Amino acid sequence: MALLFLGSIGFTEILVLVLIVLLVFGAKKIPELMKSFGKGVKSFKEGVNGIEEDLNTDSPKKDASSAKGSSGKDSSTEEGTAGK
């Protein structure tokens, strides 16, 4: 596992980081932190999916409304010129 800014990180370095996190937050607080982190990620994904769905459903509506609008203008223009 070689990350650009970390270089080559080994098992002992990961173990040391885990021990430091345990000492700082305590064993009881870590599951609560991970639970809230998971809820945040889930909420973010739902928001992104909701935006994608809105964009996908709005596109056909705009195309259909613009087609109806242009056909409506053509018919009213034809009626206006036919009356003259």
Stockholm file with secondary structure:
# STOCKHOLM 1.0

chainA/1-84         MALLFLGSIGFTEILVLVLIVLLVFGAKKIPELMKSFGKGVKSFKEGVNGIEEDLNTDSPKKDASSAKGSSGKDSSTEEGTAGK
#=GR chainA/1-84 SS CEETTTEECCHHHHHHHHHHHHHHHCTTHHHHHHHHHHHHHHHHHHHHHHHHHHHHHHHHHHHHHHHHHHHHHHHHHHHHHHHC
#=GC SS_cons        CEETTTEECCHHHHHHHHHHHHHHHCTTHHHHHHHHHHHHHHHHHHHHHHHHHHHHHHHHHHHHHHHHHHHHHHHHHHHHHHHC
//
